[in-house]
């Protein structure tokens, strides 16, 4: 358990620390003037007890800060006061493993169902302490059952069935427990008008006709709790029905008396069950005014000779009052009511914890089954409750129930479906937000509803630091003994002010003190960044706790230095009195100038490609033709191949424009000849930059070479033979042209011939068609039939 507690505390500290960093230091904002005040702010706050911790201009409250901040401000960890809470388990008896069939029986006080039984928690403000509580439902746990019955006239047939309830119920309960006791009580109504008739005859026999009824009464304790079932049967058989005028009954008066009269009822510290049997509704607080009763129910026992004697004096109890008393006395209530009043008592069940409602048959014949079912339902659920919490103390629950079911919030208080022998757990966190008056010890009690066992939790509060106990009263360090020197600082006596209590509130003049807070006799007090306290500047605190004013006159700060990339001191230094103090390898007013040269290296390994200087981590190119981050880009340059073409040509082939001055201008590289292009170096084989070139000379011949710089040596590999184009073959060309012309001529002749044939065929077809259409008259005629046409001769 201790390991789990430590882990939870460590996790809580980490999360709280992260929250403090996100929101800014609440410790600084609290303006704590002593160690005790500081540790009440939050669990992340610590107090530096080092006397030399504060710088000039800082107030005492600057000693209070979150732990990481104090460390970063060079406060030795051994001088940081940061007390922590703890958990001490004072009583931790294991839960009882009890069997019903074991011969040796345990007394109720020897049975333990909840563990641990007592703890002491030391609480610091804002730091909750968490412990685990175990509950195990014991087998064969003793039960006290009190049967409270409505004896108004409408319950006459029910009384007949209840007369044998004692022995029958004892027999059924033997299946659950071997230690069972039963009692009996009855109620009717307050004995005043208008609840009953107060005429003398009706006070003797309230029933009409020939019915023989007993005098009306409020509540009667008929049988104290006993293990004798036959005694229950005998006394119940002697009971008589009574009567009243109105429908609601005075059952709440009876329930109150059953709850608070523990001695008269005979309750033991075991499971307590109250069975409330009725076929009517109930009166509650305020209804007593109808009978002239205005005094609130006092919640005390008023039984004399087993009769409630103050029903005419005190009003009915309220529901809240009943809930409190039933809970205080660990009584679980079973409402056995008829179908008609089920909705009313269901609502009541929601208001009374650990209660159940069962449907009673019209003659109570099913009362035993109802009781068994209701008990099983109630006992299978455990609900934790706690007493009144001291001011500033909070408590939360988390349940780990059967089958690993986890509950939080209000569901964290309870577990359901618990069988005998099952174990369930509750993680309970208790925290404090402030110290109680005088830091006195408080005690709270946690218990499962309906059970007499409880856990006692003693709360001790950390209200001051340990170093305060060693304070030096009237210390000389506090200006002639005007304060107590504790935890590295002066705690001034009443009426004294100042860091070392050097001033009296009554004896100093403000104008005299302000003169000591002006720099160089200026007009600004504490540079307008602080307050003049007793002739000494105490600098103001910023909203951001990491931003600090400092200096004798609060003339310095750590947030008004030059910035680069929107970062104070470029993110590479710290701001001290408005000037940047740069980290190693950085310089400049904003620490934005890096002294590193790695960012200036060109691809050839040279700084700025040999054509510039490295300043603040960036290249400044000295050759105006070159640019880029490493002076390797030259938009106007011809390129590596074109640049070295003439020198390679003159040295390898003794040709080109530089043939005559080759030795003077082209000896800056080493020339290596290879037989063919496959022998040239390849880029994948080299660890240095390499350029492949293909150039053409004046004769249209191609030559191939590579250019590289290796270890500051320029190397040129060149193929020793030129690739020149061969001359054209004239004969094939002429033959091809002649052949082409001939072929074209033949093609044209063939096309002409074809066209002529097509034309001739068309003319012949036309001729044949006309020939067929012509009509020739070949028949001979006689001469007499010949007609001689006149012939006209034109002269």
Buried (B, 14 or more C-beta within 10 A) or exposed (E): EEEEBEEBBEEBBEEBBEEBBEEBBBBBBBBBBBBBBBBBBBBBBBBBBBEEBBBEBBBBBBBBBBBBBBBEBEBEEEBBBBBEBBBEBEEEEEBBEBEBEEEEEBEBEEBBBBBBBBBBBBBBBBBBBBBBBBBBBBBBBBBBBBBBBBBBBBBBEBBEBBBBBBBBBBEBBEEBBEBBBBBBBBBBBBBBEEBBBEEEEBEEBBBEEEEEBBBBBBBBBBBBBBEBBEBBBEBBEEBBBBBBBBEBBBBBBBBBBBBBBBEBBBBBBBBBBBBBBBBBBBBBBEBBEBBEBEEBBBBEBBBEEBBBEBBEBBBBBBBEBBBBBBBEBBBBBBBBBBEEBBEBBEEBBEEBBBBBBBBBBEBBBBBBEBBBBBBEBBBBBBBBBBEEBBEBBEBBBBBBBBEEEEBEEEBBBBBBEBEBEBEBBBBBBBBBEEBBEEEEEBEBEBBBBBBBBBBBBBBBBBBBBEBBEEBBEEBEBBBEBBBBBBBBBBBBBEEBBBBBBBBBEEEBEEEEBEEBBBBEEEEBBBBEBBBBBBBBBBBBBBEEBEBBBBBBBBBBBBBBBBBBEEEBBBBBBBBBEBBBEBBEEBBBBBBBBBEEEEEBBBEBBBBBBBBBEBBBBBBEBEEEEBBBEBBBEBEEEEEBBEEBBBBBBBBBBEBBEBBEEBEEEBEEBEBBBBEEEEEBBEEEEEEEBBBBBEBEBEEEBEBBBBBBBBEEEEBBBBBEBBEEEEEEEEEEEEEEEEEEEEEEEEEEEEEEEEEEEEEEEEEEEEEEEEEEEEEEEEEEEEEEEEEEEEEEEEE
